[in-house]
Amino acid sequence: MNQQPNQPYPIRPHGGTLINRVLSPEEANEWRQRAQSLPKHTLSQRELCDLEMLAIGAFSPLDGFMTSDDYHPCVNSMRLADGILWPMPITLSPTPDERAHFREGATIALVTDSGHLKGILQVEEIFQRDVKHEARETFGTDDPNHPGVAQIYAQGDLVAGGPIYLVEPPERITRPELYRTPAELRALFAQRGWRRVVAFQTRNPIHRAHEYLTKCALEIVDGLLLHPLVGQTKADDVPADVRIRCYEVMLENYYPADRTVLSLLPASMRYGGPREAILHAIMRKNYGCTHFIVGRDHAGARRPDGSPYYGSYDAQRIFDEIDPNELEITPLFFEHTFYCKKCAGMASYKTCPCGDEHRLILSGTKVREMLRRGEMPPPEYTRPEVAQILIEAYRNGS
């Protein structure tokens, strides 16, 4: 297990070095033997995702779950202890039953709920956090209905920080061949000669608005990384396997194969709006991208009454608070896009002079109702191939 050397091509990792905490097969076998006598922590789904993201370098420069030196400035000012920009806490919390075994200097086996060893935590510090303060600073609300807030409330106020090692990646149920680490994507971009790479993140099926803004971005760069998040999401989000099929059918029919890469991101959604948009950009910087698309309501969430926790463009405005030379990856901001019948093409509020009567704007609720009934949405809203996949998924109860 070695750190990756500084890689200026196509862009430096965040903090300058791409972290690698993945054990070699020989090291992993040694730890499997040692772990039998170690105290254990059962990882939550988010912690399991975070463990992998830390180990493969997607969360560079972090090499483990945060100690208080990094946690407090991160929560209060989006900084690590050394001043590096970092917008959201990455933490691990022992359960009440586990707390007696968590001591500073202890080595903890990180296991799944079935007891399967996934990683090792070397505990440097155990500290208390104010979960309501973290919620208000990180998510802008302490409302327990917010999915990200609910997660940290469920974790509790005790936090264990320290470096980690990945013994074994989480099991890949869906399309394991589509997962690539930051080092692997960087090598692929270099092989293709791409110096400018734009990443597109979504947890939703791709539709015509997504297609429009990704192709607009592709006009100014060498390559496009379609990078759907397939870790933990909300129960009512479209399942990962369905979304992947939508991406693949789009790539087969509507994108240039030599300028597009589809790769899966094993991260957990936090639904943190503005701060999570910065985290998503930093992750793509670590994966080797030079540009990152930030659309309307990026990483947003809604209250039980349907109202949003964040303004439609709050996730774009927060980038104005950051020195571009520090962030390094370039955010690309897009307005709400739609098909305009009078313009006879895709457009946005920035480019379309027409009134709403000419614009095809469908709510997500209305589209879902159509799909459940087996009805094709207009082709100006979604490609028929994608609509058919979604109709079949609803028909099969997915």
VMD Tcl script that draws the C-alpha trace (Angstrom):
set ca {
  {0.00 0.00 0.00}
  {1.58 3.27 -1.14}
  {0.61 6.88 -1.61}
  {0.33 7.90 -5.24}
  {2.94 10.47 -6.31}
  {1.88 13.98 -7.16}
  {0.12 13.88 -10.52}
  {-0.14 17.19 -12.38}
  {-1.92 15.55 -15.33}
  {-4.64 16.37 -15.94}
  {-5.05 18.11 -12.54}
  {-3.45 17.78 -9.11}
  {-5.36 15.77 -6.49}
  {-6.87 17.89 -3.73}
  {-4.07 18.67 -1.29}
  {-1.44 17.56 -3.80}
  {-1.27 13.79 -3.18}
  {-3.67 11.03 -4.17}
  {-4.26 8.91 -1.07}
  {-4.14 5.11 -1.29}
  {-5.20 3.11 1.78}
  {-6.06 -0.12 -0.04}
  {-4.18 -3.11 1.37}
  {-2.32 -5.49 -0.90}
  {-3.71 -9.06 -1.05}
  {-0.94 -10.23 1.26}
  {-1.56 -7.45 3.78}
  {-5.30 -8.05 3.60}
  {-4.86 -11.74 4.41}
  {-2.72 -10.85 7.43}
  {-5.38 -8.48 8.72}
  {-8.13 -11.07 8.22}
  {-6.27 -13.30 10.65}
  {-5.58 -10.51 13.13}
  {-9.13 -9.16 12.95}
  {-10.56 -12.31 14.51}
  {-9.35 -11.10 17.91}
  {-10.09 -7.39 17.42}
  {-13.11 -5.45 18.69}
  {-15.56 -4.79 15.86}
  {-17.60 -1.88 14.55}
  {-20.57 -2.58 12.30}
  {-20.47 -0.01 9.51}
  {-23.56 1.92 8.55}
  {-24.22 2.10 4.83}
  {-22.83 5.62 4.70}
  {-19.72 4.64 6.67}
  {-19.15 1.72 4.31}
  {-19.27 4.09 1.32}
  {-17.01 6.58 3.11}
  {-14.50 3.85 3.96}
  {-14.03 3.02 0.29}
  {-13.92 6.66 -0.81}
  {-11.22 7.36 1.77}
  {-9.18 4.31 0.81}
  {-9.15 4.82 -2.96}
  {-8.25 8.51 -2.70}
  {-11.59 9.99 -3.73}
  {-11.59 11.91 -0.42}
  {-7.93 13.02 -0.71}
  {-6.28 14.47 1.32}
  {-8.16 12.59 4.08}
  {-6.63 9.25 5.00}
  {-9.23 8.27 7.58}
  {-12.26 9.34 9.56}
  {-11.88 12.83 11.01}
  {-10.39 13.64 14.39}
  {-11.49 16.80 16.21}
  {-8.60 18.83 14.74}
  {-10.16 18.44 11.29}
  {-13.78 18.07 12.32}
  {-14.32 21.39 14.08}
  {-12.83 23.72 11.42}
  {-14.60 21.66 8.74}
  {-17.98 22.19 10.38}
  {-17.40 25.85 11.24}
  {-15.45 27.16 8.24}
  {-15.16 24.40 5.60}
  {-11.46 23.88 6.37}
  {-9.23 21.10 7.62}
  {-6.73 21.69 10.42}
  {-4.03 22.62 7.88}
  {-6.34 25.12 6.15}
  {-7.21 22.98 3.11}
  {-10.75 23.48 1.83}
  {-13.10 20.68 2.93}
  {-16.87 21.25 3.17}
  {-18.44 18.25 4.97}
  {-17.46 16.07 7.95}
  {-16.45 12.47 7.26}
  {-17.04 10.70 10.56}
  {-17.52 7.29 12.16}
  {-19.63 6.70 15.27}
  {-19.53 3.62 17.50}
  {-22.88 2.30 18.65}
  {-23.70 2.30 22.39}
  {-22.88 -1.43 22.57}
  {-19.49 -0.86 20.93}
  {-18.33 2.15 22.94}
  {-16.60 0.19 25.67}
  {-14.15 -1.20 23.10}
  {-13.32 2.16 21.53}
  {-10.22 3.60 23.18}
  {-7.53 5.88 21.82}
  {-4.80 3.67 20.40}
  {-7.19 0.75 19.77}
  {-7.39 -1.08 16.46}
  {-10.96 -1.76 15.34}
  {-12.17 -4.23 12.71}
  {-14.73 -2.56 10.45}
  {-17.36 -5.09 9.41}
  {-20.68 -5.26 7.57}
  {-23.91 -6.12 9.33}
  {-23.27 -9.74 8.32}
  {-19.88 -9.64 10.08}
  {-17.75 -9.54 6.91}
  {-14.45 -7.69 7.38}
  {-14.09 -4.61 5.16}
  {-11.53 -2.40 6.81}
  {-9.41 -1.45 9.80}
  {-9.58 1.72 11.91}
  {-6.65 2.84 14.04}
  {-8.30 5.01 16.67}
  {-6.39 8.24 17.28}
  {-9.12 10.10 19.12}
  {-12.63 9.73 20.53}
  {-14.57 12.94 21.00}
  {-18.07 14.35 21.46}
  {-19.80 16.43 18.83}
  {-22.83 18.68 18.92}
  {-25.02 17.05 16.29}
  {-27.45 19.98 16.09}
  {-24.62 22.43 15.55}
  {-23.15 20.17 12.86}
  {-26.56 19.92 11.19}
  {-27.15 23.66 11.16}
  {-23.68 24.50 9.85}
  {-23.40 21.68 7.32}
  {-26.97 21.34 6.06}
  {-28.35 24.76 6.96}
  {-31.06 23.14 9.10}
  {-31.48 20.94 12.17}
  {-34.79 19.57 10.88}
  {-34.80 15.79 11.48}
  {-36.86 15.36 8.30}
  {-33.82 16.32 6.26}
  {-32.23 13.00 5.15}
  {-28.67 14.15 5.87}
  {-29.61 15.54 9.28}
  {-31.47 12.33 10.11}
  {-28.29 10.35 9.39}
  {-26.09 12.26 11.82}
  {-28.81 12.21 14.49}
  {-28.97 8.43 14.08}
  {-25.17 8.18 14.43}
  {-25.16 10.02 17.74}
  {-22.74 12.39 19.42}
  {-19.68 10.16 19.92}
  {-17.11 10.13 17.13}
  {-13.99 8.00 16.61}
  {-11.31 9.36 14.32}
  {-8.15 7.95 12.83}
  {-6.55 6.45 9.72}
  {-8.15 3.51 7.94}
  {-7.15 0.62 5.70}
  {-9.43 -1.06 3.19}
  {-9.24 -4.85 3.42}
  {-11.91 -5.58 0.84}
  {-14.14 -3.30 -1.27}
  {-17.91 -3.54 -0.80}
  {-19.57 -6.23 -2.86}
  {-20.44 -5.09 -6.39}
  {-23.91 -6.35 -7.16}
  {-24.44 -4.15 -10.21}
  {-21.93 -3.82 -13.08}
  {-18.63 -4.22 -11.19}
  {-16.69 -3.58 -14.42}
  {-17.91 0.02 -14.45}
  {-16.20 0.99 -11.19}
  {-12.89 2.83 -11.60}
  {-10.71 4.34 -8.90}
  {-9.32 7.88 -9.17}
  {-5.94 6.45 -10.19}
  {-7.56 4.30 -12.89}
  {-9.58 7.17 -14.35}
  {-6.55 9.44 -14.33}
  {-4.63 6.80 -16.28}
  {-7.50 6.42 -18.74}
  {-7.73 10.18 -19.33}
  {-3.98 10.32 -19.91}
  {-4.17 7.37 -22.32}
  {-6.84 9.17 -24.31}
  {-4.88 12.42 -24.30}
  {-7.60 14.34 -22.47}
  {-6.27 17.46 -20.74}
  {-9.69 18.99 -20.03}
  {-12.33 16.63 -18.61}
  {-15.80 17.58 -17.40}
  {-17.69 15.47 -14.86}
  {-21.43 15.16 -14.60}
  {-23.00 13.95 -11.36}
  {-26.58 12.86 -10.87}
  {-28.56 10.45 -8.75}
  {-31.48 10.53 -11.21}
  {-32.12 8.92 -14.62}
  {-30.72 10.96 -17.49}
  {-33.18 13.02 -19.52}
  {-32.98 15.58 -22.33}
  {-32.04 18.47 -20.05}
  {-29.09 16.47 -18.73}
  {-28.13 15.54 -22.28}
  {-28.25 19.19 -23.33}
  {-26.04 20.55 -20.57}
  {-23.49 17.70 -20.79}
  {-23.17 18.26 -24.53}
  {-22.82 22.00 -24.03}
  {-19.98 21.28 -21.61}
  {-18.43 18.75 -23.98}
  {-18.05 21.51 -26.58}
  {-15.35 23.19 -24.47}
  {-13.42 20.17 -23.14}
  {-11.73 17.03 -24.47}
  {-13.86 14.44 -22.72}
  {-16.95 13.86 -20.60}
  {-17.12 11.69 -17.49}
  {-20.66 10.50 -16.77}
  {-20.24 9.70 -13.09}
  {-23.53 8.61 -11.50}
  {-23.56 8.16 -7.75}
  {-24.52 4.58 -6.87}
  {-23.80 4.41 -3.14}
  {-26.40 5.12 -0.48}
  {-29.35 7.24 -1.65}
  {-32.91 7.81 -0.42}
  {-35.34 4.91 -0.66}
  {-37.48 6.78 -3.20}
  {-34.58 7.49 -5.57}
  {-34.50 5.42 -8.77}
  {-32.42 2.24 -8.20}
  {-28.84 2.27 -9.45}
  {-29.23 -0.58 -11.93}
  {-32.12 1.21 -13.66}
  {-30.20 4.47 -13.88}
  {-27.13 2.69 -15.28}
  {-29.21 1.12 -18.08}
  {-30.51 4.60 -18.93}
  {-26.96 5.93 -19.21}
  {-25.82 3.01 -21.32}
  {-28.63 3.36 -23.85}
  {-27.84 7.07 -24.14}
  {-24.16 6.33 -24.72}
  {-25.00 3.76 -27.37}
  {-27.17 6.15 -29.35}
  {-26.49 9.79 -28.56}
  {-22.91 10.38 -27.31}
  {-19.53 10.09 -29.08}
  {-17.91 6.93 -27.72}
  {-14.37 8.31 -28.09}
  {-15.15 11.39 -26.00}
  {-17.30 9.91 -23.23}
  {-16.62 7.61 -20.26}
  {-19.22 6.06 -17.96}
  {-17.93 5.18 -14.51}
  {-19.76 4.53 -11.24}
  {-19.16 6.53 -8.07}
  {-19.51 4.45 -4.86}
  {-20.28 7.46 -2.67}
  {-23.14 8.12 -0.29}
  {-25.50 11.02 -0.91}
  {-25.74 13.47 1.98}
  {-28.29 15.82 0.36}
  {-26.26 18.74 1.62}
  {-27.04 21.20 -1.16}
  {-24.35 23.92 -1.41}
  {-21.70 22.27 0.73}
  {-22.19 18.92 -0.96}
  {-21.77 20.57 -4.36}
  {-18.27 21.60 -3.27}
  {-17.60 18.07 -2.00}
  {-18.74 16.63 -5.34}
  {-16.40 18.99 -7.17}
  {-13.43 18.06 -4.96}
  {-14.12 14.35 -5.48}
  {-14.13 14.80 -9.27}
  {-10.90 16.78 -9.01}
  {-9.40 13.73 -7.29}
  {-10.71 11.55 -10.11}
  {-8.77 13.73 -12.55}
  {-11.49 16.06 -13.87}
  {-10.76 19.71 -14.61}
  {-14.39 20.87 -14.89}
  {-17.56 20.00 -13.00}
  {-21.20 20.65 -13.90}
  {-23.34 22.25 -11.18}
  {-26.97 22.37 -12.18}
  {-30.17 23.59 -10.59}
  {-30.85 22.32 -7.04}
  {-27.63 20.32 -6.93}
  {-27.71 17.69 -4.11}
  {-30.93 19.16 -2.80}
  {-33.66 17.68 -0.63}
  {-37.29 18.50 0.09}
  {-39.37 18.78 3.23}
  {-42.40 16.54 3.80}
  {-44.63 19.29 2.37}
  {-42.59 19.30 -0.87}
  {-40.81 22.62 -0.30}
  {-37.03 22.67 -0.89}
  {-34.45 23.09 1.84}
  {-32.22 25.10 -0.52}
  {-32.74 27.73 -3.18}
  {-32.53 26.51 -6.77}
  {-29.11 28.07 -7.33}
  {-27.63 28.14 -3.80}
  {-25.27 25.30 -4.79}
  {-23.83 27.54 -7.51}
  {-23.58 30.71 -5.43}
  {-21.45 29.06 -2.74}
  {-18.59 28.74 -5.26}
  {-18.37 32.55 -5.27}
  {-17.06 32.29 -1.70}
  {-14.09 30.16 -2.75}
  {-10.83 31.22 -4.38}
  {-10.79 29.52 -7.80}
  {-7.03 29.03 -7.50}
  {-7.60 27.03 -4.32}
  {-10.41 24.89 -5.70}
  {-8.59 24.42 -9.05}
  {-11.42 22.43 -10.68}
  {-13.66 24.77 -12.71}
  {-17.40 24.68 -11.93}
  {-19.77 25.10 -14.88}
  {-23.13 26.58 -13.92}
  {-26.34 25.81 -15.79}
  {-29.82 27.27 -15.52}
  {-33.00 25.20 -15.62}
  {-33.25 23.77 -19.14}
  {-36.25 22.69 -21.20}
  {-37.51 22.22 -24.75}
  {-38.94 25.38 -26.34}
  {-41.47 24.73 -29.09}
  {-41.05 28.20 -30.60}
  {-37.24 28.00 -30.57}
  {-37.56 24.39 -31.78}
  {-34.80 23.16 -29.51}
  {-33.41 22.77 -26.00}
  {-32.86 26.04 -24.18}
  {-32.66 27.65 -20.75}
  {-33.88 30.81 -19.10}
  {-30.56 32.35 -20.15}
  {-31.03 31.63 -23.85}
  {-34.78 31.41 -24.52}
  {-36.70 34.68 -25.10}
  {-40.11 32.99 -25.22}
  {-42.87 32.71 -22.64}
  {-43.77 29.68 -20.57}
  {-46.58 28.80 -22.96}
  {-43.93 27.71 -25.47}
  {-41.85 25.72 -23.00}
  {-42.23 22.04 -22.25}
  {-41.75 21.91 -18.48}
  {-42.98 18.78 -16.72}
  {-42.76 18.15 -13.00}
  {-41.05 15.02 -11.78}
  {-44.35 13.96 -10.21}
  {-46.20 14.21 -13.51}
  {-43.50 12.27 -15.37}
  {-43.52 9.52 -12.76}
  {-47.31 9.25 -13.06}
  {-47.01 8.88 -16.83}
  {-44.34 6.20 -16.52}
  {-46.39 4.25 -13.98}
  {-49.30 4.24 -16.42}
  {-46.99 2.99 -19.18}
  {-47.22 6.27 -21.09}
  {-44.25 7.68 -22.98}
  {-43.33 11.24 -21.94}
  {-42.79 13.58 -24.88}
  {-39.51 12.84 -26.73}
  {-38.53 16.46 -26.13}
  {-38.44 15.61 -22.40}
  {-36.76 12.20 -22.48}
  {-35.41 9.92 -25.16}
  {-37.84 7.05 -25.96}
  {-35.17 4.45 -25.19}
  {-34.78 5.85 -21.66}
  {-38.53 6.14 -21.15}
  {-38.98 2.48 -22.11}
  {-36.42 1.38 -19.51}
  {-38.20 3.41 -16.84}
  {-41.66 2.13 -17.83}
  {-40.41 -1.46 -17.58}
  {-38.82 -0.70 -14.19}
  {-42.10 0.68 -12.83}
  {-43.97 -2.29 -14.30}
  {-41.57 -4.66 -12.52}
  {-41.89 -2.81 -9.24}
  {-38.41 -1.30 -9.25}
}
mol new
graphics top color blue
foreach p $ca { graphics top sphere $p radius 0.5 }
foreach p [lrange $ca 0 end-1] q [lrange $ca 1 end] { graphics top cylinder $p $q radius 0.2 }
display resetview
